[in-house]
Amino acid sequence: MILEQEATRQDIALLTKTSSDLEKGIKDMEKIYFQIEIHPLVIENDQIHIIQSNTNEYDFSSLPSPNKRIDYSKESSAAMTNSHRFLLLHIEPNLCLINQESVVVQQKPWNYGRIYDMCWSPALVQFISITNDGLFLIDEKTLAITKVQINPNVKLGSCTCSDDALYVTTWEYGSSIFKYELLPSIQWIQEWQSQTICTCQEIIQDMTYSDDALAILIKDKSTKTLSLELRSSKTLELVWSCPLSIKYHRIFKFHCCLVNQDG
């Protein structure tokens, strides 16, 4: 009997110690894992910028009268582009550089085929021209022309430049887009094939780059419609697409351009 009582006392003492240790362990865990301090998120006023949309900023229905007219012949190309200083356009039979006062400051005979599109490269500080004979670099100061060999088996249709890359489209139904790095030399980087962009009934008419995005003008010969798409310039993921109420023409090539929000 005495031995049994002693064993019971030892069991009680052991249970008491185990319970005390367990309670202490739980409190320690609460201190380590559940002591969370929450601080309020502070956002400074100068970190918030709200840009108000001005729906009347561009009212193309009430454009002012032009201050100068440049006559085009049917043989001239409709493509044109600009740097920060000059406008470049083709007036048969010359390539013309025009300043901000609409004065032709320099011109040079153009003998390299029909011009489909032109763009300005800030990286190269040169104009780029797409023709039925390939791709050409045009010096802004001298109008010196240099042909660039890229893909001789592809007919090019339009071009545009980011700060460090050149994008060109193929002139065919089911158009593709090629991306080239510009420096230290023009080298192929990537191709997006037609199934990413166009059906076999669609052709890219023009393309313009701005702020990591490509605005792509597409003509559909099956529905006789045109649409404007905005896609990521890095992945070509579609952002939005907008049908255009422009009269369809089977032959004419359509162009698009960026409107400067800063005026």
Helices and strands as residue ranges (DSSP letters): H 2-33, G 45-47, G 60-62, E 80-82, E 87-91, E 94-98, E 104-109, E 115-121, E 126-131, E 134-139, E 145-148, E 156-161, E 165-170, E 177-181, E 187-192, H 194-197, E 202-210, E 213-220, E 225-232, E 238-244
